[in-house]
Amino acid sequence: MKTPEPLLFLQGFLKNPKRVGSVLPSSKFLAHKIVQSVRWTEIRTIAELGPGTGAITRLTRAQLPQSATVFLFERDPKMRSNLKKTYPEFMFHSNASYLLKRIHQEHVHQLDCIICGLPFFNFSREMRQNILSQIHTALRPGGMLVLYQYSLHMKKRLAELFEIEKIQFEPFSFPPVFVYICRKKDEEGHSETRESGET
């Protein structure tokens, strides 16, 4: 019998609150806001860091072209196992600290988009810097980072690495959450948008 998603999320939080970061899965309002932020015509390769029970993954799959390459990084073994059953066509890994290594193993050099819900506030400075650096390197110039956090503590650091296009507040989530929509700057310091007709 499949464990209900809220219970699975609560179990994960109680077992390791610093890594799960919330007692409930992402709300449908947050999931829709994130999915609406992505320019799906640009996406061929994508990673989701911290998908949990798949509230956002469920919506992204409906938007992706069939040929898209998808990586899901989830530390909680039970959540990862459930996701594997639901999304057998995706590639699964446990630790986002090895983001670059894992995508390179699949002969993917850069990603078009990364959706990230990792609780950076709970991480050590070294872990936070390591994962952010890998996210930056993994994204192609002009690639999108959609990051959701429960405070604005990441704003300064993100602005150093990315162009922050906008920050949206989603009150209908528990706790309420901030969504950062960012683009990786190109070599000249400007964000670059891929035309929808380009391959």
GIWOMO-V861010 format. One record per pair of residues at least 12 apart in sequence whose ideal C-beta (glycine too) atoms are under 7 Angstrom apart, sorted by the first residue. I is the first residue (numbers start at 1). J is the second residue. If there is no record, write none. Layout:
((I & J) (I & J))
This chain:
((5 & 25) (5 & 53) (6 & 24) (6 & 25) (8 & 53) (8 & 78) (8 & 79) (8 & 82) (9 & 24) (9 & 25) (9 & 52) (9 & 53) (10 & 23) (11 & 78) (12 & 76) (12 & 78) (12 & 79) (18 & 122) (19 & 75) (20 & 76) (21 & 119) (21 & 122) (24 & 174) (25 & 52) (25 & 53) (25 & 55) (26 & 52) (26 & 55) (26 & 56) (26 & 117) (26 & 173) (27 & 172) (27 & 173) (29 & 170) (29 & 172) (29 & 173) (30 & 148) (30 & 170) (30 & 173) (30 & 177) (31 & 55) (31 & 56) (31 & 59) (32 & 59) (33 & 168) (33 & 170) (33 & 179) (34 & 56) (34 & 115) (34 & 146) (34 & 148) (34 & 179) (35 & 56) (35 & 59) (35 & 60) (35 & 63) (37 & 146) (37 & 179) (37 & 181) (38 & 113) (38 & 144) (38 & 146) (40 & 63) (41 & 196) (42 & 112) (42 & 194) (42 & 196) (43 & 64) (43 & 68) (43 & 112) (43 & 113) (44 & 68) (44 & 69) (44 & 112) (45 & 68) (45 & 69) (45 & 108) (45 & 111) (45 & 112) (46 & 68) (46 & 70) (46 & 111) (46 & 112) (46 & 113) (47 & 71) (47 & 73) (47 & 99) (47 & 111) (47 & 114) (48 & 72) (48 & 115) (49 & 73) (49 & 96) (49 & 114) (49 & 116) (49 & 117) (49 & 118) (50 & 73) (50 & 74) (50 & 116) (50 & 117) (50 & 118) (51 & 72) (51 & 74) (51 & 83) (52 & 74) (52 & 79) (53 & 79) (53 & 82) (54 & 83) (54 & 86) (56 & 115) (57 & 72) (57 & 83) (57 & 87) (61 & 87) (69 & 108) (70 & 90) (70 & 91) (71 & 91) (71 & 93) (71 & 102) (71 & 103) (72 & 90) (72 & 92) (73 & 93) (73 & 95) (73 & 96) (73 & 99) (74 & 94) (75 & 94) (75 & 95) (80 & 92) (80 & 94) (91 & 106) (96 & 118) (96 & 131) (97 & 127) (97 & 130) (97 & 131) (99 & 134) (99 & 135) (99 & 138) (100 & 134) (100 & 137) (100 & 138) (103 & 138) (110 & 138) (110 & 139) (110 & 140) (110 & 143) (111 & 138) (111 & 139) (111 & 140) (111 & 143) (112 & 140) (112 & 143) (113 & 143) (113 & 144) (114 & 135) (114 & 138) (114 & 139) (114 & 145) (115 & 146) (116 & 135) (116 & 145) (116 & 147) (117 & 148) (118 & 131) (120 & 149) (120 & 154) (121 & 151) (121 & 153) (132 & 157) (132 & 161) (136 & 161) (136 & 184) (139 & 184) (141 & 184) (141 & 186) (141 & 187) (141 & 192) (142 & 183) (142 & 184) (142 & 186) (142 & 191) (142 & 192) (142 & 193) (142 & 194) (143 & 183) (143 & 184) (144 & 183) (145 & 162) (145 & 182) (146 & 179) (146 & 181) (147 & 180) (147 & 182) (148 & 177) (148 & 178) (148 & 179) (149 & 177) (149 & 178) (150 & 175) (150 & 177) (151 & 178) (152 & 178) (154 & 180) (158 & 180) (158 & 182) (162 & 182) (162 & 183) (162 & 184) (162 & 185) (163 & 182) (163 & 183) (163 & 185) (163 & 191) (164 & 180) (164 & 182) (165 & 181) (165 & 182) (165 & 183) (166 & 181) (167 & 179) (167 & 180))
